Amino acid sequence: MVLTGLMIVQESCELVAEAGYMIACEFSGKSLATDSLAVLLALPELSAISRYQAVVTDGNKASVSVLEKYPYRRY
């Protein structure tokens, strides 16, 4: 099971979306996070988003790998 979503907020004059996803342990390593994030980010309704961000738990290399495939940078 995978749960993927966005929280969209307005910061100054831009729309910012924070992505989040959770994957049940038995489904990890099957590209489900990558695939679900790709579908979500491709929605035409999100074309007005100026910036995407996400918070990753320290040491979660799998999530960092997923996010680096999309418009996310490390800070």
ABEGO torsion letter per residue (X at the ends): XBBBBBBBBBBEABBBBBBBBBBBAAABGAGAAAAAAAAAAABAAAAABABBBBBBBBGBAAAAAAAAABABBBX
